[in-house]
Each structure stands twice: as structure tokens, then as C-alpha cells.
Amino acid sequence: MASSLTCSGVIWALLSLLSAAASCVGFFMPYWLLGSQMDKPVSFGTFRRCTYPVRDEESQSTVMLEQCGRYASFYSIPSLEWRICTVVTGVGCGLLLLVALTALMGCCVSELISRTIGRVAGGIQFVGGLLIGSGCALYPLGWDSEEVQQTCSNRSNQFQLGETLFLLIFLIQLLFSSDGYTQEITERKLDNTSTQNNFFTVRYW
């Protein structure tokens, strides 16, 4: 099957797909923070949470509904920082996914990815990784919101979690955002070393 990429380019395409998929999953899953409220485990993402209080009309009391869902509206997200984080991280994931799918198509279609397009794709990946990293950096600024404090025994503050656990998925999200930086740097090094081994050498069949 004809391809626009060299062997190194195929590896880049697969790594791009892995990075984009992991970033998107990490962005969507509401397991960035883990705490408890009314003796029930509560977890947060940027725009979703699991287990939340609802009013029980029969008993006229507040109970914890153990299911996951997104906030009713964008402005229902607990803090301004988390709203910005949601937008910035979402755009970054979208950019990584766009480049990954384009690179994957380049594995099957000849003359799709030229050296110039490859460099542009690398630049887009860098921007995507930068946006995701910025979103992750903004996330702790929202730990002083009322909802987070309720799950942290009212001890949380910006960059201070109290009794809430900082889950590994947040670190995974940050790790894969840095993959965009790494790929951009790798592409530049390979381009400077040898044009024969460039990721984006066009093959004519």
C-alpha cells in the first residue's frame, strides 16, 4: 500500500495516535480528584463528576446519587479556572487528534504528507501539547471551589488538597501532553541530521 511516510514517519503516526487517544480519554474521564462526601466516594474531572448530592422529595433530605455525569451547563462547572481548563484542554486534545488522524491517513495514502505539511503538523502538535499542559497547570487553581472543599473536609485550597487524593490520571494526562513537545523536537532533530531519514519524506510509487 502506498504511503507518504518513511518507517520513522509510521512510528511517529502511531505515537501520535496513542498520545491523542490517551489525552482524550484522560480529558473525558472524571477521575482527576478523589474525595468523599456523606461517606460516599466522589471524583472530579474538569467538566464531569461522579456521585453528587440531590434532593430526595420523599424523605425531604439530601442524598448522594452514585453515578457519573457532566455538569448541567458550562457555567455550572465549579470554578472559572476549571472552565478555562476545560476549553483549553479540549482544544489541545482536538488538535492532537486531528494531527494523529492525518498522520494515520498518511500511512495509507501516497503524496498526502509532504515535508512542509509534516512540519506544520509538528507545530500543531506542539501547540496542542502546550494547551493541554496549560490546562493541567490551571486545574489546581480550582481546588478552592465550594464543591471541592465539601469533598475535602473544607481543607482544600489552591494547590492544597486537604484530604482529597490527586489521582494518577491527571499525571498521565500531563505526561501525554508532553509527548507533543517531544515529537516536535524529534522531528526537528531528524530533519537537521538527514533529509533521507526525515519523517515526512514523500515516496512516489
C-alpha positions, 0 to 999 in steps of 0.5 A: 500500500502506498504511503507518504511516510518513511518507517520513522514517519509510521512510528511517529503516526502511531505515537501520535495516535496513542498520545491523542487517544490517551489525552482524550480519554484522560480529558473525558474521564472524571477521575482527576480528584478523589474525595468523599462526601456523606461517606460516599466516594466522589471524583472530579474531572474538569467538566464531569463528576461522579456521585453528587448530592440531590434532593430526595422529595420523599424523605425531604433530605439530601442524598448522594446519587452514585453515578457519573455525569457532566455538569448541567451547563458550562457555567455550572462547572465549579470554578472559572479556572476549571472552565478555562481548563476545560476549553483549553484542554479540549482544544489541545486534545482536538488538535492532537487528534486531528494531527494523529488522524492525518498522520494515520491517513498518511500511512495509507495514502501516497503524496498526502504528507509532504515535508512542509505539511509534516512540519506544520503538523509538528507545530500543531502538535506542539501547540496542542501539547502546550494547551493541554499542559496549560490546562493541567497547570490551571486545574489546581487553581480550582481546588478552592471551589465550594464543591471541592472543599465539601469533598475535602473536609473544607481543607482544600485550597489552591494547590492544597488538597486537604484530604482529597487524593490527586489521582494518577490520571491527571499525571498521565494526562500531563505526561501525554501532553508532553509527548507533543513537545517531544515529537516536535523536537524529534522531528526537528532533530531528524530533519537537521541530521538527514533529509533521507531519514526525515519523517515526512519524506514523500515516496512516489510509487 
